[in-house]
Amino acid sequence: MNAYPKTGKNRIRQAPQRAAYDEKTVHAILDEGYIAHIAFMDEDAPAIIPINYVRDGHQILIHGSRKARIFRRLACGIPLSLAVTHLDALVMARSAFNHSMNYRSVILHSSAHILEGEDKAKALDLMVDRLEEGRSKLARPTNKSEDKATMVLAIPIENVSAKQRRGGPVDDKEDMDLPIWAGIIPIETRLGEPEQDPGQ
Amino acid sequence: MNAYPKTGKNRIRQAPQRAAYDEKTVHAILDEGYIAHIAFMDEDAPAIIPINYVRDGHQILIHGSRKARIFRRLACGIPLSLAVTHLDALVMARSAFNHSMNYRSVILHSSAHILEGEDKAKALDLMVDRLEEGRSKLARPTNKSEDKATMVLAIPIENVSAKQRRGGPVDDKEDMDLPIWAGIIPIETRLGEPEQDPGQ
């Protein structure tokens, strides 16, 4: 099983039994999401942005306006940390203390670089195809002025770790007979019924 | 309508027509979420963590293990940035360029401080009640050793902004008759059927 190397930056110290570093786990979590959060330093203060992304092999692709100050800052290759998190269930325990949540998350430490030319065009196609398979071949292609207005950044997947919690509550033995319902409440996320644009 | 003050740190420059600073909008977005992402500096590099939270008035409450290095670091009151993001729909346009997403997000710049005594106890009750109303009165209360192991932090809501996109695709006039489906695909998130713990 291919795995991302453990480095000083991605070894999980808190609850290490929940950690994973293999590509299969990391990629599956990344491939299920649409929005990542990116942390970086902006004018001497930590900043965070939510952003749409797609995974392509061992890198994460994002795109935005070439005019956006934050995007230009990331394009300089400054250090960043990126997270993708899925919340799967609320975990209801018998004791207040043992309440928890089931989740799957990926965190990585990396930096971004600009893609141009064919790499950029391919990345933009992938972003559209992530919304609907094959859609990049149906939509009106990006024209020159749109291409000029858009910046595409690639973020290599490195210093990466996954973390997951599954299963029901873990209560203390002496709490097991308390008269309170315990279990999990799943959080369900799905695509709903498409709503056609009235302009059509 | 009460609003959070605009400061140098929260004025939205990119797509300002999507920004909001009023308490009602900010609080509604915060109250719908369970997981926030927090950005901060950790050993000279930007770090990010996903974390469960609850809003209480004009502050956000989080809790974690007193042993967790990252939690102890946040407790020092270092600058942090926090984001809560809801993805509402994929927006399918006629042109590749105009694809988008509908979302609601809150971003703030603040710092954390430790809660103790009654404030801490009240915060822990709120965290449990967020999972099920009134549950803090039913669950076995936190005992002394559990309380000692837990740290509760409050993060004042300040330098805060909300940002939202709603509605269908905004296509160019000359693309409106292209033979491609356009509209939105809603993303639905809901609580599923509770699954009782077999231990009971």
Interface residues (C-beta under 8 A of the other chain):
Chain A: K9 R13 Q14 Y34 I35 H37 I38 A39 F40 M41 A45 P46 A47 I48 I49 P50 N52 S65 K67 A68 R69 I70 P79 L80 S81 L82 A83 T85 L87 L90 M92 A93 R94 S95 A96 F97 H99 M101 Y103 S105 I107 H109 L124 D125 M127 V128 L131 E132 R135 S136 L138 A139 R140 P141 T142 N143 E146 T150 G168 P169 D171 D175 M176 L178 I180 W181 A182 G183 I184 I185 P186 I187 E188 T189 R190 L191 G192 E193 P194 E195 Q196 D197 P198 G199 Q200
Chain B: K9 R13 Q14 Y34 I35 H37 I38 A39 F40 M41 A45 P46 A47 I48 I49 P50 N52 S65 K67 A68 R69 I70 P79 L80 S81 L82 A83 T85 L87 L90 M92 A93 R94 S95 A96 F97 H99 M101 Y103 S105 I107 H109 L124 D125 M127 V128 L131 E132 R135 S136 L138 A139 R140 P141 T142 N143 E146 T150 G168 P169 D171 D175 M176 L178 I180 W181 A182 G183 I184 I185 P186 I187 E188 T189 R190 L191 G192 E193 P194 E195 Q196 D197 P198 G199 Q200
